[in-house]
Amino acid sequence: MTKVAEFKDLGVEQLQQRASELDKELFTLRIRKAMGQLDRPLQIRELRRDLARVKTVLRQKADAR
């Protein structure tokens, strides 16, 4: 899990890129889970929460402008 403070230090473009990466990784993990190849199911929850954190910080930065 990543701390919110680490995301607040990033710029908007970096946050958008990170959100895209997390979304792709989450998709891959969901596919692996469906195929029964997922080692750590908890990893999906962690990714979902990190993605939510990134989106929250993005929304906060957009509102601040």
BAFI-3210 file (N, C-alpha, C; in Angstrom, 3 decimals, decimal comma, padded with zeros to 6 digits):
// residues 65
n [1|2|3|4|5|6|7|8|9|10|11|12|13|14|15|16|17|18|19|20|21|22|23|24|25|26|27|28|29|30|31|32|33|34|35|36|37|38|39|40|41|42|43|44|45|46|47|48|49|50|51|52|53|54|55|56|57|58|59|60|61|62|63|64|65]
n.u [000,828|000,390|001,178|-000,893|000,397|002,613|001,478|000,502|002,711|003,274|002,902|000,113|000,102|001,751|000,232|-002,007|-000,836|000,017|-002,466|-003,471|-001,635|-002,146|-004,778|-004,519|-002,942|-004,671|-006,689|-005,263|-004,749|-007,344|-008,040|-006,160|-007,079|-009,555|-008,694|-007,562|-004,930|-003,910|-001,815|-001,859|-004,728|-005,362|-003,973|-005,484|-007,352|-005,617|-004,605|-006,963|-007,574|-005,299|-005,636|-007,990|-007,030|-005,232|-007,017|-008,540|-006,677|-006,100|-008,592|-008,756|-006,630|-007,584|-009,805|-008,582|-007,494]
n.v [-001,182|002,226|005,369|008,280|010,720|010,352|010,369|012,953|014,488|014,181|015,290|016,337|015,038|012,859|011,573|010,858|009,082|007,125|006,253|005,089|002,987|001,496|000,751|-000,918|-002,938|-003,903|-004,945|-007,044|-008,634|-009,362|-010,969|-013,022|-014,012|-015,052|-017,126|-018,703|-018,377|-016,624|-015,646|-014,083|-013,020|-010,762|-008,746|-007,593|-006,035|-004,191|-002,856|-001,740|000,092|001,743|002,843|004,265|006,134|007,581|008,671|010,254|012,187|013,349|014,489|016,330|018,044|019,041|020,465|022,435|024,155]
n.w [000,000|-000,682|000,696|001,160|001,254|-000,363|-002,875|-003,021|-003,475|-006,129|-009,574|-011,668|-014,187|-013,663|-011,730|-013,226|-014,998|-013,194|-012,240|-014,547|-014,883|-012,550|-013,031|-015,276|-014,165|-012,217|-013,823|-015,025|-012,765|-012,062|-014,225|-013,897|-011,469|-012,194|-013,737|-011,885|-011,093|-009,269|-006,708|-004,340|-003,201|-001,732|-002,863|-004,878|-003,501|-002,296|-004,553|-005,592|-003,588|-003,629|-006,183|-005,758|-003,937|-005,548|-007,427|-005,738|-004,855|-007,314|-007,902|-005,799|-006,455|-008,858|-008,027|-006,562|-008,356]
ca.u [000,000|001,109|000,622|-001,484|001,399|003,470|000,746|000,325|003,946|003,355|002,160|-001,137|000,409|002,282|-000,881|-002,822|-000,074|-000,031|-003,826|-003,571|-000,854|-002,869|-005,966|-004,074|-002,489|-005,877|-007,321|-004,454|-004,967|-008,691|-007,974|-005,425|-007,952|-010,560|-008,036|-007,074|-003,474|-003,556|-001,180|-002,291|-005,985|-005,356|-003,327|-006,533|-007,888|-004,599|-004,571|-008,194|-007,463|-004,298|-006,263|-008,917|-006,223|-004,730|-008,137|-008,922|-005,692|-006,331|-009,794|-008,409|-005,796|-008,431|-010,658|-007,744|-007,125]
ca.v [000,000|003,482|006,421|009,403|011,782|010,085|010,765|014,402|015,096|014,003|016,212|015,823|014,077|011,656|010,891|010,241|007,929|006,108|005,708|004,208|001,788|000,720|000,196|-002,043|-004,007|-004,447|-005,769|-008,262|-009,462|-009,933|-012,064|-014,120|-014,583|-015,852|-018,327|-019,474|-018,269|-015,524|-016,123|-013,271|-012,311|-009,480|-007,783|-006,894|-005,013|-003,156|-002,079|-000,939|001,201|002,674|003,539|005,229|007,210|008,400|009,419|011,264|013,268|014,025|015,311|017,434|018,975|019,678|021,422|023,503|025,081]
ca.w [000,000|-000,778|001,538|000,437|001,189|-001,514|-004,069|-003,029|-003,968|-007,568|-010,411|-012,232|-015,250|-013,025|-011,077|-014,269|-015,478|-012,131|-012,247|-015,713|-014,579|-011,541|-013,670|-016,107|-013,272|-011,596|-014,853|-015,150|-011,578|-012,134|-015,200|-013,260|-010,441|-012,880|-014,236|-010,747|-011,011|-008,382|-005,478|-003,198|-003,498|-001,035|-003,750|-005,615|-002,597|-002,142|-005,793|-005,674|-002,640|-004,154|-007,301|-005,170|-003,361|-006,654|-007,982|-004,754|-004,911|-008,595|-007,758|-004,912|-007,201|-009,864|-007,317|-006,035|-009,448]
c.u [000,869|000,402|000,109|-000,453|002,329|002,791|000,598|001,552|004,052|002,544|000,933|-000,861|000,917|001,170|-001,779|-002,134|-000,129|-001,404|-004,014|-002,827|-001,590|-004,098|-005,608|-003,654|-003,672|-006,612|-006,587|-004,686|-006,351|-008,740|-007,276|-006,275|-008,997|-009,978|-007,474|-005,576|-003,004|-003,021|-001,714|-003,568|-006,071|-004,769|-004,358|-007,096|-006,904|-004,540|-005,800|-008,111|-006,421|-004,869|-007,238|-008,161|-005,716|-005,851|-008,604|-007,969|-005,845|-007,530|-009,524|-007,580|-006,614|-009,316|-009,864|-007,383|-008,143]
c.v [001,241|004,535|007,578|010,515|011,590|010,505|012,276|015,119|015,033|015,062|015,536|014,769|012,764|010,864|010,201|009,003|006,793|005,454|004,742|002,892|000,889|000,049|-001,024|-003,233|-004,685|-005,364|-007,112|-009,196|-010,100|-011,097|-013,272|-014,797|-015,489|-017,162|-019,186|-019,399|-017,182|-016,074|-015,402|-012,519|-010,934|-008,365|-006,981|-005,764|-003,861|-002,254|-001,191|000,282|002,222|003,491|004,592|006,408|008,153|009,259|010,521|012,451|014,043|014,960|016,514|018,483|019,707|020,732|022,632|024,528|026,111]
c.w [000,000|000,067|000,671|000,265|-000,007|-002,814|-004,157|-003,557|-005,486|-008,306|-011,009|-013,308|-014,684|-012,342|-012,102|-014,833|-014,463|-012,070|-013,406|-015,470|-013,585|-012,137|-014,528|-015,242|-012,592|-012,577|-014,991|-013,964|-011,585|-013,115|-014,578|-012,185|-011,081|-013,397|-013,108|-010,561|-010,052|-007,067|-004,248|-003,552|-002,826|-001,904|-004,550|-004,756|-002,453|-003,377|-005,932|-004,770|-003,082|-005,310|-006,779|-004,554|-004,450|-007,222|-007,033|-004,802|-006,219|-008,494|-006,856|-005,637|-008,260|-009,216|-006,828|-007,108|-009,701]
res [m|t|k|v|a|e|f|k|d|l|g|v|e|q|l|q|q|r|a|s|e|l|d|k|e|l|f|t|l|r|i|r|k|a|m|g|q|l|d|r|p|l|q|i|r|e|l|r|r|d|l|a|r|v|k|t|v|l|r|q|k|a|d|a|r]
***
